[in-house]
């Protein structure tokens, strides 16, 4: 299962780490994703949610 937010679709992005001498090496930025129990269409389900969606109350946690 990919580490992708089911609400906003945020996933890892790639780019370059650039040193002082301008040498470029590949790197990744990984989103802060948690597997939580949330309410989706009125039913509690486990889903991968990023912390930005959780903080913005785009999803309701199931208790």
mmCIF file as Biopython writes it, N, C-alpha, C and O atoms, coordinates in Angstrom:
data_model
#
loop_
_atom_site.group_PDB
_atom_site.id
_atom_site.type_symbol
_atom_site.label_atom_id
_atom_site.label_alt_id
_atom_site.label_comp_id
_atom_site.label_asym_id
_atom_site.label_entity_id
_atom_site.label_seq_id
_atom_site.pdbx_PDB_ins_code
_atom_site.Cartn_x
_atom_site.Cartn_y
_atom_site.Cartn_z
_atom_site.occupancy
_atom_site.B_iso_or_equiv
_atom_site.auth_seq_id
_atom_site.auth_asym_id
_atom_site.pdbx_PDB_model_num
ATOM 1   N N  . UNK A ? 1  ? 0.838   -1.176 0.000  1.0 0.0 1  A 1 
ATOM 2   C CA . UNK A ? 1  ? 0.000   0.000  0.000  1.0 0.0 1  A 1 
ATOM 3   C C  . UNK A ? 1  ? 0.887   1.245  0.000  1.0 0.0 1  A 1 
ATOM 4   O O  . UNK A ? 1  ? 1.831   1.348  0.783  1.0 0.0 1  A 1 
ATOM 5   N N  . UNK A ? 2  ? 0.579   2.158  -0.863 1.0 0.0 2  A 1 
ATOM 6   C CA . UNK A ? 2  ? 1.388   3.368  -0.984 1.0 0.0 2  A 1 
ATOM 7   C C  . UNK A ? 2  ? 1.076   4.331  0.159  1.0 0.0 2  A 1 
ATOM 8   O O  . UNK A ? 2  ? -0.036  4.352  0.687  1.0 0.0 2  A 1 
ATOM 9   N N  . UNK A ? 3  ? 2.066   5.117  0.525  1.0 0.0 3  A 1 
ATOM 10  C CA . UNK A ? 3  ? 1.882   6.129  1.556  1.0 0.0 3  A 1 
ATOM 11  C C  . UNK A ? 3  ? 1.327   7.391  0.914  1.0 0.0 3  A 1 
ATOM 12  O O  . UNK A ? 3  ? 2.056   8.355  0.682  1.0 0.0 3  A 1 
ATOM 13  N N  . UNK A ? 4  ? 0.028   7.374  0.629  1.0 0.0 4  A 1 
ATOM 14  C CA . UNK A ? 4  ? -0.654  8.488  -0.011 1.0 0.0 4  A 1 
ATOM 15  C C  . UNK A ? 4  ? -1.861  8.844  0.831  1.0 0.0 4  A 1 
ATOM 16  O O  . UNK A ? 4  ? -2.582  7.953  1.281  1.0 0.0 4  A 1 
ATOM 17  N N  . UNK A ? 5  ? -2.095  10.124 1.052  1.0 0.0 5  A 1 
ATOM 18  C CA . UNK A ? 5  ? -3.258  10.592 1.800  1.0 0.0 5  A 1 
ATOM 19  C C  . UNK A ? 5  ? -4.512  10.351 0.966  1.0 0.0 5  A 1 
ATOM 20  O O  . UNK A ? 5  ? -4.559  10.727 -0.206 1.0 0.0 5  A 1 
ATOM 21  N N  . UNK A ? 6  ? -5.537  9.723  1.567  1.0 0.0 6  A 1 
ATOM 22  C CA . UNK A ? 6  ? -6.760  9.431  0.821  1.0 0.0 6  A 1 
ATOM 23  C C  . UNK A ? 6  ? -7.632  10.677 0.659  1.0 0.0 6  A 1 
ATOM 24  O O  . UNK A ? 6  ? -8.531  10.681 -0.182 1.0 0.0 6  A 1 
ATOM 25  N N  . UNK A ? 7  ? -7.394  11.723 1.432  1.0 0.0 7  A 1 
ATOM 26  C CA . UNK A ? 7  ? -8.196  12.936 1.345  1.0 0.0 7  A 1 
ATOM 27  C C  . UNK A ? 7  ? -7.646  13.878 0.272  1.0 0.0 7  A 1 
ATOM 28  O O  . UNK A ? 7  ? -8.371  14.254 -0.649 1.0 0.0 7  A 1 
ATOM 29  N N  . UNK A ? 8  ? -6.376  14.259 0.381  1.0 0.0 8  A 1 
ATOM 30  C CA . UNK A ? 8  ? -5.821  15.263 -0.532 1.0 0.0 8  A 1 
ATOM 31  C C  . UNK A ? 8  ? -4.902  14.663 -1.589 1.0 0.0 8  A 1 
ATOM 32  O O  . UNK A ? 8  ? -4.543  15.354 -2.543 1.0 0.0 8  A 1 
ATOM 33  N N  . UNK A ? 9  ? -4.512  13.405 -1.450 1.0 0.0 9  A 1 
ATOM 34  C CA . UNK A ? 9  ? -3.661  12.768 -2.449 1.0 0.0 9  A 1 
ATOM 35  C C  . UNK A ? 9  ? -2.191  13.099 -2.309 1.0 0.0 9  A 1 
ATOM 36  O O  . UNK A ? 9  ? -1.414  12.867 -3.235 1.0 0.0 9  A 1 
ATOM 37  N N  . UNK A ? 10 ? -1.797  13.638 -1.167 1.0 0.0 10 A 1 
ATOM 38  C CA . UNK A ? 10 ? -0.391  13.995 -0.961 1.0 0.0 10 A 1 
ATOM 39  C C  . UNK A ? 10 ? 0.463   12.728 -0.912 1.0 0.0 10 A 1 
ATOM 40  O O  . UNK A ? 10 ? 0.134   11.773 -0.209 1.0 0.0 10 A 1 
ATOM 41  N N  . UNK A ? 11 ? 1.565   12.734 -1.669 1.0 0.0 11 A 1 
ATOM 42  C CA . UNK A ? 11 ? 2.482   11.602 -1.724 1.0 0.0 11 A 1 
ATOM 43  C C  . UNK A ? 11 ? 3.910   12.132 -1.698 1.0 0.0 11 A 1 
ATOM 44  O O  . UNK A ? 11 ? 4.136   13.340 -1.633 1.0 0.0 11 A 1 
ATOM 45  N N  . UNK A ? 12 ? 4.874   11.207 -1.751 1.0 0.0 12 A 1 
ATOM 46  C CA . UNK A ? 12 ? 6.261   11.660 -1.710 1.0 0.0 12 A 1 
ATOM 47  C C  . UNK A ? 12 ? 6.634   12.349 -3.015 1.0 0.0 12 A 1 
ATOM 48  O O  . UNK A ? 12 ? 6.140   11.992 -4.085 1.0 0.0 12 A 1 
ATOM 49  N N  . UNK A ? 13 ? 7.509   13.335 -2.911 1.0 0.0 13 A 1 
ATOM 50  C CA . UNK A ? 13 ? 8.003   14.044 -4.082 1.0 0.0 13 A 1 
ATOM 51  C C  . UNK A ? 13 ? 9.513   13.881 -4.132 1.0 0.0 13 A 1 
ATOM 52  O O  . UNK A ? 13 ? 10.153  13.637 -3.109 1.0 0.0 13 A 1 
ATOM 53  N N  . UNK A ? 14 ? 10.072  14.017 -5.310 1.0 0.0 14 A 1 
ATOM 54  C CA . UNK A ? 14 ? 11.506  13.839 -5.477 1.0 0.0 14 A 1 
ATOM 55  C C  . UNK A ? 14 ? 12.137  15.130 -5.957 1.0 0.0 14 A 1 
ATOM 56  O O  . UNK A ? 14 ? 11.473  16.012 -6.501 1.0 0.0 14 A 1 
ATOM 57  N N  . UNK A ? 15 ? 13.431  15.212 -5.740 1.0 0.0 15 A 1 
ATOM 58  C CA . UNK A ? 15 ? 14.181  16.377 -6.170 1.0 0.0 15 A 1 
ATOM 59  C C  . UNK A ? 15 ? 15.661  16.138 -5.962 1.0 0.0 15 A 1 
ATOM 60  O O  . UNK A ? 15 ? 16.118  14.995 -5.944 1.0 0.0 15 A 1 
ATOM 61  N N  . UNK A ? 16 ? 16.407  17.217 -5.807 1.0 0.0 16 A 1 
ATOM 62  C CA . UNK A ? 16 ? 17.846  17.133 -5.643 1.0 0.0 16 A 1 
ATOM 63  C C  . UNK A ? 16 ? 18.277  17.787 -4.353 1.0 0.0 16 A 1 
ATOM 64  O O  . UNK A ? 16 ? 17.744  18.824 -3.958 1.0 0.0 16 A 1 
ATOM 65  N N  . UNK A ? 17 ? 19.262  17.166 -3.690 1.0 0.0 17 A 1 
ATOM 66  C CA . UNK A ? 17 ? 19.974  17.814 -2.607 1.0 0.0 17 A 1 
ATOM 67  C C  . UNK A ? 17 ? 21.175  18.490 -3.254 1.0 0.0 17 A 1 
ATOM 68  O O  . UNK A ? 17 ? 21.969  17.837 -3.931 1.0 0.0 17 A 1 
ATOM 69  N N  . UNK A ? 18 ? 21.308  19.784 -3.049 1.0 0.0 18 A 1 
ATOM 70  C CA . UNK A ? 18 ? 22.364  20.541 -3.716 1.0 0.0 18 A 1 
ATOM 71  C C  . UNK A ? 18 ? 23.394  20.955 -2.673 1.0 0.0 18 A 1 
ATOM 72  O O  . UNK A ? 18 ? 23.065  21.638 -1.704 1.0 0.0 18 A 1 
ATOM 73  N N  . UNK A ? 19 ? 24.642  20.539 -2.876 1.0 0.0 19 A 1 
ATOM 74  C CA . UNK A ? 19 ? 25.703  20.857 -1.935 1.0 0.0 19 A 1 
ATOM 75  C C  . UNK A ? 19 ? 26.260  22.261 -2.214 1.0 0.0 19 A 1 
ATOM 76  O O  . UNK A ? 19 ? 25.867  22.926 -3.172 1.0 0.0 19 A 1 
ATOM 77  N N  . UNK A ? 20 ? 27.153  22.671 -1.376 1.0 0.0 20 A 1 
ATOM 78  C CA . UNK A ? 20 ? 27.784  23.982 -1.536 1.0 0.0 20 A 1 
ATOM 79  C C  . UNK A ? 20 ? 28.558  24.074 -2.852 1.0 0.0 20 A 1 
ATOM 80  O O  . UNK A ? 20 ? 28.637  25.141 -3.462 1.0 0.0 20 A 1 
ATOM 81  N N  . UNK A ? 21 ? 29.132  22.936 -3.284 1.0 0.0 21 A 1 
ATOM 82  C CA . UNK A ? 21 ? 29.873  22.916 -4.553 1.0 0.0 21 A 1 
ATOM 83  C C  . UNK A ? 21 ? 28.963  22.622 -5.748 1.0 0.0 21 A 1 
ATOM 84  O O  . UNK A ? 21 ? 29.444  22.329 -6.842 1.0 0.0 21 A 1 
ATOM 85  N N  . UNK A ? 22 ? 27.635  22.703 -5.529 1.0 0.0 22 A 1 
ATOM 86  C CA . UNK A ? 22 ? 26.625  22.540 -6.576 1.0 0.0 22 A 1 
ATOM 87  C C  . UNK A ? 22 ? 26.574  21.123 -7.134 1.0 0.0 22 A 1 
ATOM 88  O O  . UNK A ? 22 ? 26.186  20.930 -8.286 1.0 0.0 22 A 1 
ATOM 89  N N  . UNK A ? 23 ? 26.961  20.124 -6.329 1.0 0.0 23 A 1 
ATOM 90  C CA . UNK A ? 23 ? 26.809  18.724 -6.713 1.0 0.0 23 A 1 
ATOM 91  C C  . UNK A ? 23 ? 25.395  18.298 -6.335 1.0 0.0 23 A 1 
ATOM 92  O O  . UNK A ? 23 ? 24.966  18.496 -5.198 1.0 0.0 23 A 1 
ATOM 93  N N  . UNK A ? 24 ? 24.677  17.717 -7.284 1.0 0.0 24 A 1 
ATOM 94  C CA . UNK A ? 24 ? 23.283  17.351 -7.066 1.0 0.0 24 A 1 
ATOM 95  C C  . UNK A ? 24 ? 23.150  15.846 -6.890 1.0 0.0 24 A 1 
ATOM 96  O O  . UNK A ? 24 ? 23.651  15.067 -7.700 1.0 0.0 24 A 1 
ATOM 97  N N  . UNK A ? 25 ? 22.467  15.447 -5.821 1.0 0.0 25 A 1 
ATOM 98  C CA . UNK A ? 25 ? 22.155  14.047 -5.578 1.0 0.0 25 A 1 
ATOM 99  C C  . UNK A ? 25 ? 20.655  13.930 -5.336 1.0 0.0 25 A 1 
ATOM 100 O O  . UNK A ? 25 ? 20.029  14.837 -4.787 1.0 0.0 25 A 1 
ATOM 101 N N  . UNK A ? 26 ? 20.090  12.802 -5.755 1.0 0.0 26 A 1 
ATOM 102 C CA . UNK A ? 26 ? 18.654  12.586 -5.629 1.0 0.0 26 A 1 
ATOM 103 C C  . UNK A ? 26 ? 18.242  12.470 -4.166 1.0 0.0 26 A 1 
ATOM 104 O O  . UNK A ? 26 ? 18.984  11.930 -3.345 1.0 0.0 26 A 1 
ATOM 105 N N  . UNK A ? 27 ? 17.044  12.983 -3.843 1.0 0.0 27 A 1 
ATOM 106 C CA . UNK A ? 27 ? 16.482  12.829 -2.515 1.0 0.0 27 A 1 
ATOM 107 C C  . UNK A ? 27 ? 14.968  12.806 -2.620 1.0 0.0 27 A 1 
ATOM 108 O O  . UNK A ? 27 ? 14.414  13.097 -3.680 1.0 0.0 27 A 1 
ATOM 109 N N  . UNK A ? 28 ? 14.287  12.458 -1.517 1.0 0.0 28 A 1 
ATOM 110 C CA . UNK A ? 28 ? 12.829  12.386 -1.473 1.0 0.0 28 A 1 
ATOM 111 C C  . UNK A ? 28 ? 12.315  13.186 -0.289 1.0 0.0 28 A 1 
ATOM 112 O O  . UNK A ? 28 ? 12.960  13.257 0.757  1.0 0.0 28 A 1 
ATOM 113 N N  . UNK A ? 29 ? 11.145  13.789 -0.465 1.0 0.0 29 A 1 
ATOM 114 C CA . UNK A ? 29 ? 10.425  14.420 0.640  1.0 0.0 29 A 1 
ATOM 115 C C  . UNK A ? 29 ? 9.210   13.554 0.903  1.0 0.0 29 A 1 
ATOM 116 O O  . UNK A ? 29 ? 8.363   13.376 0.028  1.0 0.0 29 A 1 
ATOM 117 N N  . UNK A ? 30 ? 9.125   13.019 2.107  1.0 0.0 30 A 1 
ATOM 118 C CA . UNK A ? 30 ? 8.015   12.134 2.453  1.0 0.0 30 A 1 
ATOM 119 C C  . UNK A ? 30 ? 6.995   12.888 3.313  1.0 0.0 30 A 1 
ATOM 120 O O  . UNK A ? 30 ? 7.386   13.594 4.243  1.0 0.0 30 A 1 
ATOM 121 N N  . UNK A ? 31 ? 5.709   12.755 3.023  1.0 0.0 31 A 1 
ATOM 122 C CA . UNK A ? 31 ? 4.693   13.440 3.816  1.0 0.0 31 A 1 
ATOM 123 C C  . UNK A ? 31 ? 4.487   12.744 5.161  1.0 0.0 31 A 1 
ATOM 124 O O  . UNK A ? 31 ? 4.802   11.565 5.323  1.0 0.0 31 A 1 
ATOM 125 N N  . UNK A ? 32 ? 3.960   13.492 6.110  1.0 0.0 32 A 1 
ATOM 126 C CA . UNK A ? 32 ? 3.692   12.970 7.445  1.0 0.0 32 A 1 
ATOM 127 C C  . UNK A ? 32 ? 2.318   12.307 7.429  1.0 0.0 32 A 1 
ATOM 128 O O  . UNK A ? 32 ? 1.299   12.961 7.653  1.0 0.0 32 A 1 
ATOM 129 N N  . UNK A ? 33 ? 2.303   10.993 7.160  1.0 0.0 33 A 1 
ATOM 130 C CA . UNK A ? 33 ? 1.054   10.259 6.977  1.0 0.0 33 A 1 
ATOM 131 C C  . UNK A ? 33 ? 0.903   9.231  8.095  1.0 0.0 33 A 1 
ATOM 132 O O  . UNK A ? 33 ? 1.843   8.521  8.450  1.0 0.0 33 A 1 
ATOM 133 N N  . UNK A ? 34 ? -0.328  9.177  8.641  1.0 0.0 34 A 1 
ATOM 134 C CA . UNK A ? 34 ? -0.645  8.236  9.706  1.0 0.0 34 A 1 
ATOM 135 C C  . UNK A ? 34 ? -1.813  7.361  9.278  1.0 0.0 34 A 1 
ATOM 136 O O  . UNK A ? 34 ? -2.700  7.807  8.552  1.0 0.0 34 A 1 
ATOM 137 N N  . UNK A ? 35 ? -1.807  6.118  9.730  1.0 0.0 35 A 1 
ATOM 138 C CA . UNK A ? 35 ? -2.920  5.215  9.481  1.0 0.0 35 A 1 
ATOM 139 C C  . UNK A ? 35 ? -3.874  5.344  10.666 1.0 0.0 35 A 1 
ATOM 140 O O  . UNK A ? 35 ? -3.563  4.918  11.778 1.0 0.0 35 A 1 
ATOM 141 N N  . UNK A ? 36 ? -5.047  5.942  10.410 1.0 0.0 36 A 1 
ATOM 142 C CA . UNK A ? 36 ? -5.999  6.240  11.469 1.0 0.0 36 A 1 
ATOM 143 C C  . UNK A ? 36 ? -7.353  5.626  11.176 1.0 0.0 36 A 1 
ATOM 144 O O  . UNK A ? 36 ? -7.665  5.290  10.033 1.0 0.0 36 A 1 
ATOM 145 N N  . UNK A ? 37 ? -8.161  5.480  12.233 1.0 0.0 37 A 1 
ATOM 146 C CA . UNK A ? 37 ? -9.539  5.040  12.083 1.0 0.0 37 A 1 
ATOM 147 C C  . UNK A ? 37 ? -10.391 6.293  11.936 1.0 0.0 37 A 1 
ATOM 148 O O  . UNK A ? 37 ? -10.502 7.085  12.871 1.0 0.0 37 A 1 
ATOM 149 N N  . UNK A ? 38 ? -10.992 6.473  10.760 1.0 0.0 38 A 1 
ATOM 150 C CA . UNK A ? 38 ? -11.768 7.677  10.469 1.0 0.0 38 A 1 
ATOM 151 C C  . UNK A ? 38 ? -13.141 7.290  9.940  1.0 0.0 38 A 1 
ATOM 152 O O  . UNK A ? 38 ? -13.364 6.156  9.515  1.0 0.0 38 A 1 
ATOM 153 N N  . UNK A ? 39 ? -14.061 8.257  9.974  1.0 0.0 39 A 1 
ATOM 154 C CA . UNK A ? 39 ? -15.403 8.051  9.450  1.0 0.0 39 A 1 
ATOM 155 C C  . UNK A ? 39 ? -15.411 8.407  7.963  1.0 0.0 39 A 1 
ATOM 156 O O  . UNK A ? 39 ? -15.174 9.558  7.599  1.0 0.0 39 A 1 
ATOM 157 N N  . UNK A ? 40 ? -15.684 7.424  7.106  1.0 0.0 40 A 1 
ATOM 158 C CA . UNK A ? 40 ? -15.786 7.633  5.662  1.0 0.0 40 A 1 
ATOM 159 C C  . UNK A ? 40 ? -17.165 7.146  5.229  1.0 0.0 40 A 1 
ATOM 160 O O  . UNK A ? 40 ? -17.477 5.960  5.333  1.0 0.0 40 A 1 
ATOM 161 N N  . UNK A ? 41 ? -17.983 8.075  4.742  1.0 0.0 41 A 1 
ATOM 162 C CA . UNK A ? 41 ? -19.375 7.805  4.342  1.0 0.0 41 A 1 
ATOM 163 C C  . UNK A ? 41 ? -20.183 7.177  5.481  1.0 0.0 41 A 1 
ATOM 164 O O  . UNK A ? 41 ? -20.999 6.284  5.253  1.0 0.0 41 A 1 
ATOM 165 N N  . UNK A ? 42 ? -19.950 7.648  6.695  1.0 0.0 42 A 1 
ATOM 166 C CA . UNK A ? 42 ? -20.722 7.189  7.851  1.0 0.0 42 A 1 
ATOM 167 C C  . UNK A ? 42 ? -20.252 5.881  8.466  1.0 0.0 42 A 1 
ATOM 168 O O  . UNK A ? 42 ? -20.850 5.418  9.437  1.0 0.0 42 A 1 
ATOM 169 N N  . UNK A ? 43 ? -19.197 5.270  7.931  1.0 0.0 43 A 1 
ATOM 170 C CA . UNK A ? 43 ? -18.690 4.022  8.491  1.0 0.0 43 A 1 
ATOM 171 C C  . UNK A ? 43 ? -17.245 4.215  8.948  1.0 0.0 43 A 1 
ATOM 172 O O  . UNK A ? 43 ? -16.468 4.878  8.260  1.0 0.0 43 A 1 
ATOM 173 N N  . UNK A ? 44 ? -16.878 3.658  10.079 1.0 0.0 44 A 1 
ATOM 174 C CA . UNK A ? 44 ? -15.486 3.775  10.531 1.0 0.0 44 A 1 
ATOM 175 C C  . UNK A ? 44 ? -14.578 2.860  9.726  1.0 0.0 44 A 1 
ATOM 176 O O  . UNK A ? 44 ? -14.842 1.664  9.604  1.0 0.0 44 A 1 
ATOM 177 N N  . UNK A ? 45 ? -13.511 3.424  9.179  1.0 0.0 45 A 1 
ATOM 178 C CA . UNK A ? 45 ? -12.549 2.663  8.380  1.0 0.0 45 A 1 
ATOM 179 C C  . UNK A ? 45 ? -11.151 3.132  8.685  1.0 0.0 45 A 1 
ATOM 180 O O  . UNK A ? 45 ? -10.949 4.267  9.118  1.0 0.0 45 A 1 
ATOM 181 N N  . UNK A ? 46 ? -10.170 2.254  8.459  1.0 0.0 46 A 1 
ATOM 182 C CA . UNK A ? 46 ? -8.768  2.637  8.577  1.0 0.0 46 A 1 
ATOM 183 C C  . UNK A ? 46 ? -8.326  3.261  7.265  1.0 0.0 46 A 1 
ATOM 184 O O  . UNK A ? 46 ? -8.607  2.740  6.186  1.0 0.0 46 A 1 
ATOM 185 N N  . UNK A ? 47 ? -7.623  4.395  7.377  1.0 0.0 47 A 1 
ATOM 186 C CA . UNK A ? 47 ? -7.186  5.081  6.164  1.0 0.0 47 A 1 
ATOM 187 C C  . UNK A ? 47 ? -5.893  5.828  6.443  1.0 0.0 47 A 1 
ATOM 188 O O  . UNK A ? 47 ? -5.598  6.182  7.585  1.0 0.0 47 A 1 
ATOM 189 N N  . UNK A ? 48 ? -5.123  6.063  5.381  1.0 0.0 48 A 1 
ATOM 190 C CA . UNK A ? 48 ? -3.908  6.868  5.481  1.0 0.0 48 A 1 
ATOM 191 C C  . UNK A ? 48 ? -4.292  8.335  5.343  1.0 0.0 48 A 1 
ATOM 192 O O  . UNK A ? 48 ? -4.827  8.753  4.317  1.0 0.0 48 A 1 
ATOM 193 N N  . UNK A ? 49 ? -4.011  9.121  6.400  1.0 0.0 49 A 1 
ATOM 194 C CA . UNK A ? 49 ? -4.377  10.530 6.448  1.0 0.0 49 A 1 
ATOM 195 C C  . UNK A ? 49 ? -3.127  11.337 6.772  1.0 0.0 49 A 1 
ATOM 196 O O  . UNK A ? 49 ? -2.381  10.989 7.687  1.0 0.0 49 A 1 
ATOM 197 N N  . UNK A ? 50 ? -2.892  12.426 6.014  1.0 0.0 50 A 1 
ATOM 198 C CA . UNK A ? 50 ? -1.761  13.291 6.336  1.0 0.0 50 A 1 
ATOM 199 C C  . UNK A ? 50 ? -2.156  14.203 7.504  1.0 0.0 50 A 1 
ATOM 200 O O  . UNK A ? 50 ? -3.340  14.444 7.741  1.0 0.0 50 A 1 
ATOM 201 N N  . UNK A ? 51 ? -1.170  14.696 8.214  1.0 0.0 51 A 1 
ATOM 202 C CA . UNK A ? 51 ? -1.435  15.496 9.400  1.0 0.0 51 A 1 
ATOM 203 C C  . UNK A ? 51 ? -2.040  16.845 9.052  1.0 0.0 51 A 1 
ATOM 204 O O  . UNK A ? 51 ? -2.736  17.429 9.882  1.0 0.0 51 A 1 
ATOM 205 N N  . UNK A ? 52 ? -1.798  17.357 7.855  1.0 0.0 52 A 1 
ATOM 206 C CA . UNK A ? 52 ? -2.404  18.631 7.455  1.0 0.0 52 A 1 
ATOM 207 C C  . UNK A ? 52 ? -3.920  18.483 7.324  1.0 0.0 52 A 1 
ATOM 208 O O  . UNK A ? 52 ? -4.661  19.365 7.758  1.0 0.0 52 A 1 
ATOM 209 N N  . UNK A ? 53 ? -4.394  17.382 6.733  1.0 0.0 53 A 1 
ATOM 210 C CA . UNK A ? 53 ? -5.839  17.142 6.631  1.0 0.0 53 A 1 
ATOM 211 C C  . UNK A ? 53 ? -6.447  16.897 8.007  1.0 0.0 53 A 1 
ATOM 212 O O  . UNK A ? 53 ? -7.568  17.331 8.276  1.0 0.0 53 A 1 
ATOM 213 N N  . UNK A ? 54 ? -5.728  16.217 8.864  1.0 0.0 54 A 1 
ATOM 214 C CA . UNK A ? 54 ? -6.214  15.946 10.211 1.0 0.0 54 A 1 
ATOM 215 C C  . UNK A ? 54 ? -6.324  17.231 11.020 1.0 0.0 54 A 1 
ATOM 216 O O  . UNK A ? 54 ? -7.297  17.417 11.750 1.0 0.0 54 A 1 
ATOM 217 N N  . UNK A ? 55 ? -5.339  18.122 10.901 1.0 0.0 55 A 1 
ATOM 218 C CA . UNK A ? 55 ? -5.346  19.381 11.634 1.0 0.0 55 A 1 
ATOM 219 C C  . UNK A ? 55 ? -6.410  20.331 11.105 1.0 0.0 55 A 1 
ATOM 220 O O  . UNK A ? 55 ? -6.986  21.103 11.872 1.0 0.0 55 A 1 
ATOM 221 N N  . UNK A ? 56 ? -6.679  20.284 9.793  1.0 0.0 56 A 1 
ATOM 222 C CA . UNK A ? 56 ? -7.674  21.162 9.185  1.0 0.0 56 A 1 
ATOM 223 C C  . UNK A ? 56 ? -9.097  20.628 9.338  1.0 0.0 56 A 1 
ATOM 224 O O  . UNK A ? 56 ? -10.031 21.230 8.809  1.0 0.0 56 A 1 
ATOM 225 N N  . UNK A ? 57 ? -9.285  19.511 10.049 1.0 0.0 57 A 1 
ATOM 226 C CA . UNK A ? 57 ? -10.598 18.892 10.297 1.0 0.0 57 A 1 
ATOM 227 C C  . UNK A ? 57 ? -11.306 18.521 9.000  1.0 0.0 57 A 1 
ATOM 228 O O  . UNK A ? 57 ? -12.527 18.651 8.909  1.0 0.0 57 A 1 
ATOM 229 N N  . UNK A ? 58 ? -10.570 18.066 8.005  1.0 0.0 58 A 1 
ATOM 230 C CA . UNK A ? 58 ? -11.174 17.597 6.758  1.0 0.0 58 A 1 
ATOM 231 C C  . UNK A ? 58 ? -11.739 16.203 6.912  1.0 0.0 58 A 1 
ATOM 232 O O  . UNK A ? 58 ? -12.480 15.729 6.051  1.0 0.0 58 A 1 
ATOM 233 N N  . UNK A ? 59 ? -11.392 15.543 8.004  1.0 0.0 59 A 1 
ATOM 234 C CA . UNK A ? 59 ? -11.863 14.189 8.260  1.0 0.0 59 A 1 
ATOM 235 C C  . UNK A ? 59 ? -12.173 14.085 9.750  1.0 0.0 59 A 1 
ATOM 236 O O  . UNK A ? 59 ? -11.536 14.740 10.576 1.0 0.0 59 A 1 
ATOM 237 N N  . UNK A ? 60 ? -13.163 13.251 10.081 1.0 0.0 60 A 1 
ATOM 238 C CA . UNK A ? 60 ? -13.560 13.065 11.477 1.0 0.0 60 A 1 
ATOM 239 C C  . UNK A ? 60 ? -13.051 11.717 11.957 1.0 0.0 60 A 1 
ATOM 240 O O  . UNK A ? 60 ? -13.267 10.688 11.317 1.0 0.0 60 A 1 
ATOM 241 N N  . UNK A ? 61 ? -12.370 11.744 13.099 1.0 0.0 61 A 1 
ATOM 242 C CA . UNK A ? 61 ? -11.827 10.491 13.644 1.0 0.0 61 A 1 
ATOM 243 C C  . UNK A ? 61 ? -12.940 9.667  14.257 1.0 0.0 61 A 1 
ATOM 244 O O  . UNK A ? 61 ? -13.856 10.212 14.873 1.0 0.0 61 A 1 
ATOM 245 N N  . UNK A ? 62 ? -12.866 8.367  14.092 1.0 0.0 62 A 1 
ATOM 246 C CA . UNK A ? 62 ? -13.814 7.440  14.712 1.0 0.0 62 A 1 
ATOM 247 C C  . UNK A ? 62 ? -13.231 6.967  16.027 1.0 0.0 62 A 1 
ATOM 248 O O  . UNK A ? 62 ? -12.065 6.579  16.098 1.0 0.0 62 A 1 
ATOM 249 N N  . UNK A ? 63 ? -14.027 7.001  17.040 1.0 0.0 63 A 1 
ATOM 250 C CA . UNK A ? 63 ? -13.529 6.570  18.364 1.0 0.0 63 A 1 
ATOM 251 C C  . UNK A ? 63 ? -14.078 5.254  18.790 1.0 0.0 63 A 1 
ATOM 252 O O  . UNK A ? 63 ? -13.749 4.769  19.873 1.0 0.0 63 A 1 
#
